[in-house]
């Protein structure tokens, strides 16, 4: 009986062991099916965006050189004008009267000189009197020329080609060179200057990147830039960086740059705003989607697929990034396969079912 009991116990144990193994086989999940992709080196251009404000090639303030009432305005606000075109005329009645008086003083002084010359020649009077009269004549002529010049200044012409800005003073207004705002501003927008700022690190990165390609940053080697207009559209002509201020602003830690854009159709206006897109080209790099990475202890990682369909993490040496991708310059072999989905639930050494 005792022997039969032992045999029954062994049989029971074997039955339970077999059932446990089958239960484990039924509950063990299959390897997850995940998409993978092969890495290939490529060239990529990314853009950094900076806010900009624009100015015309020239913004010339028009100020009167003499005081007077605005007698006539020959242009309208917003009008296109040519260099030398008459813009304003100031009232010159008082100046004309002063000029007439100065002219008469010149005539009187000339008569005095003419009268004294023969007297000096005959030694009737000393030469000192003649020289004094000549000095008075020179002073009278200088006064007359000065007043005549001021009369000429009453006609105010445009110094450049451009467009007329606001005209705050109307006909009849008293103006002078001591007033707080100009008669108007003539803006030459045949080309515009777009000013923008980048921080010290961004400027250093640009310089190092260009120097590594054998092209130190100058206005000749600087990349062409794009302008995003206020309506969100890309301006059809590319611009050229024409100025890099290498003096760092101690307060903001930034530097100012200027890009020039031709403006043949006058799409751009002085005072307009927009965004400058500065390109950076990376050659022979790996472009890895951000969704294919995980963040482990502050490091970005990807899962590498090995023989046997097992995976392991590999850190990334990121040199740049876009809104969707990381740019990596080294650390992989051509054709390396990475897991392209579901990476947040993986662990080192796990087996997957890879699909492409």
CORRA-V131221 format. One line per field, one symbol per residue. ss: DSSP state (h for helix, s for strand, l for the rest). phi: phi as a letter, one per 40 degrees, with the letter a starting at -180 (. if undefined). burial: 1 if it has 24 or more other ideal C-beta (glycine too) atoms within 12 Angstrom, else 0. A space follows every 50 residues. Layout:
# CORRA-V131221
ss = ???
phi = ???
burial = ???
This chain:
# CORRA-V131221
ss = lhhhhhhhhhhhhhhhhhhhhhhhhhhlllllsssssslllsssssssss sssssssssssslllllssssssllllllssllllsssssllhhhhhhhh hhhhhhhhhhhhhhhhhhhhhlllllhhhhhhhhhhhhhhhhhhhhhhhh hhhlsssllllssslllllllllssllllllllssssssssssssssssh hhhhhhhhhhhhlllllllllllssssslllllsllllssssssllllll lllsssssssssllllllllllssssssssssssssssshhhlsssllss sssssllllssssssllsssslllssssllllllllssslllhhhlllll slsssl
phi = .cccccccccccccccccccccccccccccdccbcbaccbcababbbbbb cbbbbcdabbcbbccbcicccabcbbcgccbbdgccbbbccbcccccccc ccccccccccdcccccdcccccfcbccccccccccccccccccccccccc cccccbbccacibcccbcbcdgccbacbccbccabbbcbcabbbcabbcc ccccdccccccccgbdcbccccccbbbccccgccccbcbbcbabcccccc ccgbbbbbbbbcbccfccbcgcbibcbbcbbbbfbcbbccccbbbbfgbc bbcccbdggcbacacbbcbaabcbbbbbcahbcdgdbbcbagccbcadgc cbbcbb
burial = 00000000000000000000000000000001010110100001010101 01111110111111110111101010000010000011111100100010 01001100100110010000000000000100100010010001001001 10111111010111101010000010000001111111101111111100 01100110110000001000011111111000001000111101000000 00001111111110000111010111111101001111100111000001 11111000101111110111000011110001000111111110010001 110100
